[in-house]
Amino acid sequence: MSEVGGAELYQALAPIYDDWQASDGMTPFALVTGAKLAPLLEREARARAALGARATGRGFSFLDVGCGTGTLLGSLRAQQPTWRLAGLDASAAMLAVAARKPLAHTIGLVGATLDRPFPFVRAFDVVGAFYDTLNHLPDPPALARAFAALCAVVRPGGLLVFDLTNRRGFERWWRGRNDFSGPGWRISVEARFDPTHEIGQAQVTIAAGGAPSRSFQLLERHLPEPDVGRALMAAGFAVERTEGWAPFAADVEGKTWWVARLPSNSHINGRIDVVP
Ligand SMILES: C[S@@+](CC[C@H](N)C(=O)[O-])C[C@H]1O[C@@H](n2cnc3c(N)ncnc32)[C@H](O)[C@@H]1O
């Protein structure tokens, strides 16, 4: 895959992404994620406050990597007016949709990719990456670079939380054809999973706004759990929990939910950061 994270696909999808996510009575994936994530964030925020965040002048903070159109951040903001919230995404078109939402002026939105260091250092109590964002990485070296970049933005003692589509999910969801439609748009997704190369391939055809339909190929990689665990450890994280997750009711646990913590005496570039 030459482009980063399906860049051309997300450029075409951005204007209709939110409509698609809410079509046919579906709950947008970002809101399903938000329901699972909120109790964890609230626990971390309480722990942060107990550590004396007020004394250091820093409120609780959360960064959503691969934030897309900002739905998760918007729902968190509606519940948590004082948290520092930020989102990062490789797609300028997805971020442009996020930036037009009502509470966007209270959220930092940054265009960046997981392939290189981010423009923040040790800045967030919790960093998340959801809805397959890390499955978009093309190979194990890219995953190692991503975890190194993520390690540099989590404050020592903070958390990295993410989901990955696991083998069950690729086998269950990455097969056959699915059609979606709404006012003025149609999306057709034809997918298959190649277990030998651990790659899911989707042909996504989009027709919107009366323009001729266009097709894009999306590749996502199945990342075996032992490889992910090793890559996290190599980047300096300690895995706290992994669990199967069935985000769609009455379906397989096709995702794995990962929670990893950066030790509070972790160091970066030879410097030791200790957070009170
Ligand atoms: C399936 S969408 C999920 C968006 C959002 N998290 C949600 O739940 O609706 C995946 C997002 O990851 C972003 N992405 C993929 N690869 C990326 C990379 N290497 N760096 C930054 N963002 C990336 C895409 O641009 C896209 O917005």
Ligand as a Chemical Component Dictionary entry (heavy atoms), coordinates in Angstrom:
data_LIG
# 
_chem_comp.id                   LIG 
_chem_comp.type                 NON-POLYMER 
_chem_comp.pdbx_formal_charge   0 
_chem_comp.three_letter_code    LIG 
# 
loop_
_chem_comp_atom.comp_id 
_chem_comp_atom.atom_id 
_chem_comp_atom.alt_atom_id 
_chem_comp_atom.type_symbol 
_chem_comp_atom.charge 
_chem_comp_atom.model_Cartn_x 
_chem_comp_atom.model_Cartn_y 
_chem_comp_atom.model_Cartn_z 
_chem_comp_atom.pdbx_ordinal 
LIG C1  C1  C 0  -12.082 3.426 10.229 1  
LIG S1  S1  S 1  -11.593 5.090 10.426 2  
LIG C2  C2  C 0  -12.023 5.344 12.133 3  
LIG C3  C3  C 0  -12.288 6.786 12.468 4  
LIG C4  C4  C 0  -12.825 7.015 13.882 5  
LIG N1  N1  N 0  -11.878 6.537 14.884 6  
LIG C5  C5  C 0  -14.172 6.366 14.071 7  
LIG O1  O1  O 0  -14.322 5.554 15.005 8  
LIG O2  O2  O -1 -15.107 6.683 13.327 9  
LIG C6  C6  C 0  -9.802  4.984 10.544 10 
LIG C7  C7  C 0  -9.147  6.367 10.633 11 
LIG O3  O3  O 0  -7.754  6.167 10.843 12 
LIG C8  C8  C 0  -7.039  7.115 10.073 13 
LIG N2  N2  N 0  -5.692  6.568 9.830  14 
LIG C9  C9  C 0  -5.390  5.420 9.171  15 
LIG N3  N3  N 0  -4.060  5.237 9.144  16 
LIG C10 C10 C 0  -3.509  6.293 9.809  17 
LIG C11 C11 C 0  -2.159  6.683 10.117 18 
LIG N4  N4  N 0  -1.119  5.938 9.737  19 
LIG N5  N5  N 0  -1.956  7.826 10.814 20 
LIG C12 C12 C 0  -3.020  8.585 11.230 21 
LIG N6  N6  N 0  -4.310  8.273 10.946 22 
LIG C13 C13 C 0  -4.552  7.137 10.256 23 
LIG C14 C14 C 0  -7.864  7.286 8.805  24 
LIG O4  O4  O 0  -7.590  8.499 8.125  25 
LIG C15 C15 C 0  -9.294  7.211 9.365  26 
LIG O5  O5  O 0  -9.805  8.482 9.692  27 
# 
loop_
_chem_comp_bond.comp_id 
_chem_comp_bond.atom_id_1 
_chem_comp_bond.atom_id_2 
_chem_comp_bond.value_order 
_chem_comp_bond.pdbx_ordinal 
LIG C1  S1  SING 1  
LIG S1  C2  SING 2  
LIG S1  C6  SING 3  
LIG C2  C3  SING 4  
LIG C3  C4  SING 5  
LIG C4  N1  SING 6  
LIG C4  C5  SING 7  
LIG C5  O1  DOUB 8  
LIG C5  O2  SING 9  
LIG C6  C7  SING 10 
LIG C7  O3  SING 11 
LIG C7  C15 SING 12 
LIG O3  C8  SING 13 
LIG C8  N2  SING 14 
LIG C8  C14 SING 15 
LIG N2  C9  SING 16 
LIG N2  C13 SING 17 
LIG C9  N3  DOUB 18 
LIG N3  C10 SING 19 
LIG C10 C11 SING 20 
LIG C10 C13 DOUB 21 
LIG C11 N4  SING 22 
LIG C11 N5  DOUB 23 
LIG N5  C12 SING 24 
LIG C12 N6  DOUB 25 
LIG N6  C13 SING 26 
LIG C14 O4  SING 27 
LIG C14 C15 SING 28 
LIG C15 O5  SING 29 
# 
